Amino acid sequence: MIAVLFLIIAFQVTPELRQHVEAGLKAKASGDLETATHEFRLVAGMAPGLAPAWVNLGAVYLARKDYADAVPALRKALELNSDLPGAHEMLGTALLAQGFAAEAIPHLEKAQADDLLGVALLESGRPRDAVERLEAALLKRPGDPDLLYYLGQAHLRLSADAFESIRRNNPQSARAEQLLGEEMRNGGNAQAAEQHFRAALALRPDLRGVHYALGDLYLSSGDYEKAETEFRAETKIAPGSAAAAWKLGSVLLNRGQVADAISELKKADTLQPAMPETLLDLGKAYNAAGQPAEAEKCLKQVTAQEATGPLAQAAHFQLSQAYRKLRRDAEAEHELSLFREMKQRGAGTNESAARP
């Protein structure tokens, strides 16, 4: 610990003081935080004018998650030496842990602690600034679940602010109706969602995404005819949308229009290659069309990308069907065995759902 060494080396200390510092350091290193606290309290009492004495006491409190006691010790250290290494970050950490986010910010800024600073900014109502800091922290710790969680929360807050601005400033706009439709859909009120989506299209017939949302509503209710109409309308407005082409192809497959389904699904795969959802449906369509060799190519790509989950399970079932048609019975049995194993583990797909 830098402050401990500073305390021992940079100042003339008595043998007794040195003894307590070393005992505290040894106890902290061994995980005996109660003894370390006792020793560093003695050090602070014996040398109350030395900033490192207080910062070491604060550090032990912090290690014990005793944030309420850590704060005054660390404040005292910074009163004595405002540039003491590590003290600002520790004080910012202790303040943030107690919910004093606004007070923590200047200390975390001085410490350049992007991760904690991002959290403090978010909790202080500054999500835009939080995004910048959290993304900087992610560059140093890619994939960190805490950073990803708070970054997601910051983006959600920005989205909520943007949507609230739409409601407040443009309540009669197409986007406001689209937003209401999405909220109704997410709340399970399909009828109200449809009404708002239709209102959005009445105001702006070329609004991308609304026909797609309507198609999903109809798809979830099993009305493939209406779903086809909406997804087809979306592909006309957004011919470059791989998702719209995939959904249209999927609906056509479910309606038994296999050749048309293959055409749309191939288009989707061209627009966004290797999307597993597209490849799975394309594999199903090729199986239904009696083209098992083509089905195998698509389905093997799915299993290469998806080791577990419903997509992988359905792909293994479809591969078993393709291999049966190709008279490759051993491989068919292997794929069917993988399908059944995944089904038993509760991957979420059954044989009927796996079929086209």
PyMOL commands that set and color helices and strands:
alter all, ss='L'
color gray80, all
select helices_A, chain A and resi 2-10+15-30+33-46+51-63+67-80+87-97+101-111+114-123+127-140+145-169+174-186+190-203+210-220+224-237+242-254+258-271+276-288+292-305+310-325+329-344+351-354
alter helices_A, ss='H'
color red, helices_A
deselect
rebuild
show_as cartoon
